[in-house]
Amino acid sequence: MRRARLLALLVAVIGAALLVPALAGAQASQGLTLSGTGDATVLSTRTIAAHLTGQLTVAFHGDAASGCASRGLCGYSGTVSWRPPPNGQIEVVTSRVHGHLSYSVSLLPAGSTSFEGFSGGVTTASVQLSPLAPSVASSCLDATATGQSLTLPVRDGRVAFTLAGASPSLLQTRCAGPLAGDVTPELPVPTLPLAAVLRGHTSVPISASTTFASGGFAGTVSSSLVVALGRPGAAQRARNLRVPGIREVQVLYRATVSGSIVEDISGAGDAGTCAPLGSCGLSGTVTLAPHATGVAATLNALGSARTTDADLLAAVGLSTHGRARGILSTGGVTWAGGTTTAELEQGTTSCTDSAPLGQGFILLGAGGGHLVAEEAAGLGATTGRTRCPGPAATNAGPLATGEIALNRLAHRTVTLALTTGAAFSDDGYDVRTIPHLTITLTRVRVRRVHLLLSDASVSSGIISTS
Amino acid sequence: MLANTGTAAARRTQPVTVEVVGSITLTWQGDPSRGCAAEGLCGVNGSLQMLPSGEESSSPGPPFIEVADQTSVARVIETSGATETTCADLVPVDFTFTIRPQSTGGLLAVAGSGASQSLPSAGRCAGPTAGDLAALALPARKLGSRGYDLSGQTSFGAGPFMVTAISTARAVFTQGFSFLPGINVGVGSASSGSLSTTVGHPVPTPKLPVEFEENAQVNYRIEGLTGALTTSFSALDPPLCEPVGACGTTGTLSQSFSAGGMLSFSGFRFVKHRVGARAALAALRAGRLDLLTSFDGVPIEETAAETLAGPNGAACSDQSKVGPLTGQSNVTRRHQLELQLIGNGEAGPYGPAGADPFRTRCPGPSAADVLGNAPLAAASISVSSIGARSLRLTFRAGGAFTGSAYAGQRGGSVVLSLAYAGASAGTHRFPVPRIPVLGP
């Protein structure tokens, strides 16, 4: 069901992203009056071809001085490296938010056609654990698709070429190793004026040869990465085209996400599968504990031109008079906050570590008289890797699911419990999830929106709401 | 395609959804009984696990079983004496199984082959090629109308390797395509990732306006494809060579080709009035039509021969068949037509993920390392020469390259000899869709 979920995720994420300023200005209301459109307007998108060369390489070992003993990381050593694909692009999106121009700049290492396969760069790891036992050597060999996009912050008119804002994280593999946050502070962050980025035809080296010591590991960081900006493309003005024949209603919520998902992890029983990952005999838990308060959530209902407001409102649980049949109702909650904690044992070694959870998604969908919520960590999102070894969950389905009767949404505040877990396999690992996750949705506003097809986003197939 | 209406028409066209769950794990080892010693591959042990859980394909016709895992990894440990080399490479896979009856009774799920398949392989590591793993076939058992059980274990030979496949996979069929109860959404082309969503009732097919299309086609029979392309390469310095275990290696690759069938040059344009065959052919040769060269009927097979030398006297040599390759054409400037030989399969993160024309069972660079986005080789001819009794097209390769783990040099050429085999031309009526319709 991955592609269908990805579509819903795309709609949900875009909706939530556009929602934030609208939500900030919204007045809490119990009423169901349909109000106007949002406050964030994308004005144009400009892309600049980028040729990427070089590699980021981190050689590391457990380091007593930075706390490897308390985390159980002293026995690990290895090399992890990220290499980008050769051709990508810089994307500069100009928006107007509350009357002010805003710029967001991203480096897309594989261009904008990377929706299907999450393609970006490749991270490769070769890590040894010694001694696992006197006669047993354990090594982990992995390659993962990472760095699909890198957010380049714009401050005071200058674009910062940092590797810290990569998603998925550049050092994320199934093997033990440092987090990107352990090494990126040691890397230079070259900056360029935004105007220079838009002109293209310049090179930005992110070169370094330095050391690091953080989170139980120490070692060397070397980077030969160079982003060579090429010819800028023409600015695509966002002349949004209303998609004819579609009516849409959007419900805005403030959401709180709490609780946890415990992943019960064991190394795969088949030696042919677990041995290359060094996960044979490994067992333990990884606990994902999101923490989000007052974040934006949305539930959108899309119907044909013949659909009435009552039908659309029925599809989001706010009317008992309309017919919800044939109406697409999806939405989501996105947040960034929380903690991942790993507690793993393998032979005589135990590994305990914590790290930021990263970004989280919960998909919402209404149908058949129910509102269904799915924690969507398996959809390419950062799933909370720590410095310990563990599964990547890139092919997992939802880690937690829950549902309530749709008519409960008639209440201004509603709570959903996601308590249905899942079981999945990842390279070298078997995983069973035990969720106790809670979302509280407080309705803020209901508004009529228009499904738009933006000129600027046609090439990437993005459908947005405004 | 998407249907979420309750109409009879929608029910008739409701697609069958196929979800493949479970895993398929391939392991391979150099096998002395299959001649691994002669190729220097006896110390190779590798694996690749495909986890298609959650992948779903949907089509209105007979269901096909698609195995897609964009994050599968080839992991190889190569032991030579006291030296151990490790290689890990990301190998996205996306291929289909076809269910066939076995001659001995029962069913077999056979991996597909062809240009649209991204079959599993060892990537840039030592191991079987995508062509070798096209032999993957799993035992299949029907689960009533609910799908097929593809679990089981099978072994087969692949060049100097013995490959074992262990499957826990099942293909589960359901009607419709819903991601959550009551919600049906559609995803357009699975390969392109484009999306389409329809809400409400299906749109009646609009009556399309008709225009005249002037067209001409000149056919040539392929007489031969001679010559070879060469690639010499060496690993980059550490640490760039380390992820794929290539440090200290050098090698050469020779690519030779064979082809048969017909090559067609065709062109068209929309006109206001009917045009005769002679005038249409003249327009083609004058460069007034939009030109297209069809390689559809040209099965181009490649033989790749690689020799590799590593540190401490390690050596590997292998010869693999790759195919079918294909071609494409572009009008580069007025009256000049460039024809390109290109690799096979859909583009993965690093180029073609299917039958990589640069890969043999020895470790070595991939097409993405060597070519980037460039064609395998290119030839140029004058448009006015189309229609001559014979044509000789010289496809050339050259230049230096630097990939993520290897650098090197390319050279050589192959000559495609063509003999005139007839032409057709004229005008026909052509319905032209104006704009896409998104809803009622």
Interface residues (C-beta under 8 A of the other chain):
Chain A: M1 R2 R3 A4 R5 L7 A8 L10 T53 Q55 T57 A59 T79 S81 R83 P85 P86 N87 A110 T113 F115 E116 G117 F118 S119 G120 G121 V122 T124 A125 S126 S139 L141 D142 A143 T144 A145 S222 S224 V243 P244 G245 I246 D270 G272 T273 P276 L302 G303 S304 A305 R306 T307 A324 R325 G326 I327 L328 S329 T330 L363 G365 A366 G367 G368 G369 H370 V372 E374 G378 A392 T394 N395 A396 G397 F424 S425 D426 D427 G428 G461 I463
Chain B: N4 T5 G6 E19 S23 T25 T27 S47 Q49 L51 P52 S53 G54 E55 E56 D69 Q70 T71 V73 A74 R75 I77 T86 C87 A88 D89 L90 P92 T164 I166 F177 S178 F179 L180 P181 G182 I183 N184 V185 V187 A190 S191 S192 G193 S194 L195 T197 V199 G200 H201 P239 L240 E242 P243 V244 G348 P349 Y350 A368 G372 N373 T402 S404 L438 G439 P440
